[in-house]
Amino acid sequence: MWMQAGASEKCDVYSFGILLFEILGRRRNFDEAAPESQQWFPKLAWTKYDSNELMEVVESCDEQDEKTAHRMCEVAFWCVQQQPEARPPMSVVVKMLEGEMDIAPPANPFQHLMAAPAAANLWITTTSSVNTALTPANGVSRV
């Protein structure tokens, strides 16, 4: 499931989407101290976006900033699509962010997690004094 394709420019697009989420939420994308339903900010943002409650997870702002935040969030959802070919090229991302392009409503980028809830628990985080590693439940490690 993780990194099915090799590294490409689409990896950078995904990372940029995650960065947009961190800017929008003014927090890291994963907060271990938060309740489980709010730990991974991108998925929380999708839940709120999908129920027209996006501004609940974005810091208070005026009407113009709300439009910008909504635009940024939609772009971020496009950037983090599960399938790399569904992610826009960075040149399109820039045009969408600058308002030079309309943004189609994004598909749920986390559908694969909702279709198989157990998939969200396939990775185990282990921390040592040296580093932090992600280990899949089957024991094959990818650092």
C-alpha positions as CSV (number, residue, x, y, z in Angstrom):
1,M,0.0,0.0,0.0
2,W,2.8,2.5,0.9
3,M,4.9,3.9,-2.0
4,Q,3.4,1.5,-4.6
5,A,5.2,3.5,-7.3
6,G,8.7,4.7,-7.1
7,A,9.7,8.2,-6.1
8,S,8.6,10.9,-8.7
9,E,7.5,14.5,-8.9
10,K,4.1,13.3,-7.7
11,C,5.7,12.6,-4.3
12,D,6.6,16.3,-4.1
13,V,3.0,17.2,-4.9
14,Y,1.8,15.0,-2.1
15,S,4.3,16.5,0.3
16,F,3.2,20.0,-0.7
17,G,-0.4,19.1,0.0
18,I,0.6,17.9,3.5
19,L,2.4,21.2,4.0
20,L,-0.7,23.1,3.0
21,F,-2.7,21.2,5.7
22,E,-0.1,22.2,8.3
23,I,-0.4,25.8,7.3
24,L,-4.2,25.7,7.4
25,G,-4.5,23.9,10.7
26,R,-1.5,25.7,12.3
27,R,-0.4,22.3,13.6
28,R,1.6,19.3,12.5
29,N,-0.3,16.9,10.4
30,F,-0.3,14.2,13.1
31,D,-1.0,15.0,16.8
32,E,-0.6,12.0,19.0
33,A,-2.1,13.9,21.9
34,A,-5.4,14.6,20.1
35,P,-8.4,12.3,20.3
36,E,-8.1,9.5,17.7
37,S,-10.6,11.0,15.3
38,Q,-8.5,14.3,15.2
39,Q,-5.0,12.9,15.2
40,W,-4.3,13.0,11.5
41,F,-5.2,16.5,10.4
42,P,-5.7,15.9,6.7
43,K,-8.4,13.2,7.4
44,L,-10.0,15.5,10.0
45,A,-10.0,18.3,7.4
46,W,-11.7,16.0,4.9
47,T,-14.4,15.1,7.4
48,K,-15.1,18.7,8.1
49,Y,-14.9,19.8,4.5
50,D,-17.3,17.0,3.5
51,S,-19.8,18.2,6.0
52,N,-19.4,21.9,5.1
53,E,-17.7,22.6,8.5
54,L,-14.2,23.3,7.3
55,M,-13.8,26.5,9.2
56,E,-14.1,24.5,12.5
57,V,-10.5,23.3,11.9
58,V,-9.1,26.5,10.4
59,E,-8.0,29.3,12.7
60,S,-10.4,32.2,12.9
61,C,-10.2,34.5,9.9
62,D,-12.3,37.1,8.0
63,E,-14.5,36.3,5.0
64,Q,-11.7,36.8,2.4
65,D,-9.3,34.6,4.4
66,E,-12.1,31.9,4.6
67,K,-12.2,31.8,0.8
68,T,-8.5,31.5,0.6
69,A,-8.5,28.8,3.3
70,H,-11.2,26.9,1.4
71,R,-9.2,27.1,-1.8
72,M,-6.0,26.0,-0.1
73,C,-7.8,23.0,1.4
74,E,-9.3,21.9,-1.9
75,V,-5.8,22.2,-3.5
76,A,-4.4,20.2,-0.6
77,F,-7.0,17.4,-1.1
78,W,-6.0,17.2,-4.8
79,C,-2.3,17.0,-3.9
80,V,-2.8,14.1,-1.5
81,Q,-4.9,11.9,-3.7
82,Q,-4.0,8.2,-3.2
83,Q,-3.3,7.6,-6.8
84,P,-0.3,9.6,-8.0
85,E,-1.7,10.1,-11.4
86,A,-4.8,11.9,-9.9
87,R,-2.5,14.5,-8.3
88,P,-2.1,17.7,-10.4
89,P,1.4,18.9,-11.6
90,M,2.9,21.7,-9.5
91,S,2.3,24.2,-12.3
92,V,-1.4,23.5,-12.0
93,V,-1.2,23.6,-8.2
94,V,0.2,27.1,-8.4
95,K,-2.5,28.3,-10.8
96,M,-5.2,26.9,-8.5
97,L,-3.7,28.6,-5.5
98,E,-3.4,31.9,-7.3
99,G,-7.0,31.8,-8.4
100,E,-6.1,31.5,-12.1
101,M,-7.9,28.2,-12.4
102,D,-11.2,26.9,-11.1
103,I,-10.9,24.0,-8.7
104,A,-13.1,21.0,-9.3
105,P,-14.5,19.5,-6.1
106,P,-11.9,16.9,-5.0
107,A,-12.6,13.2,-4.6
108,N,-12.1,11.8,-1.1
109,P,-8.4,11.2,-1.0
110,F,-8.8,8.9,2.1
111,Q,-11.5,6.6,0.6
112,H,-9.0,3.7,0.7
113,L,-8.7,4.2,4.5
114,M,-12.5,4.3,4.9
115,A,-13.1,1.2,2.7
116,A,-10.6,-0.8,4.8
117,P,-10.5,0.7,8.3
118,A,-7.9,-1.8,9.4
119,A,-5.5,-0.3,6.8
120,A,-5.1,2.7,9.0
121,N,-3.6,0.4,11.6
122,L,-1.1,-1.4,9.4
123,W,1.9,0.6,10.5
124,I,3.4,0.6,13.9
125,T,5.5,3.5,15.1
126,T,8.5,2.6,17.2
127,T,10.8,5.1,18.8
128,S,14.3,4.5,20.1
129,S,17.0,6.9,21.3
130,V,18.5,6.9,17.8
131,N,15.5,7.3,15.5
132,T,11.8,6.7,14.8
133,A,10.8,4.0,12.4
134,L,7.5,2.9,10.8
135,T,7.1,-0.9,10.7
136,P,4.2,-2.6,9.0
137,A,2.3,-5.2,11.0
138,N,3.9,-7.9,8.8
139,G,7.3,-7.0,10.2
140,V,9.0,-5.8,7.0
141,S,10.5,-2.5,7.8
142,R,10.7,0.6,5.6
143,V,12.6,3.5,7.0
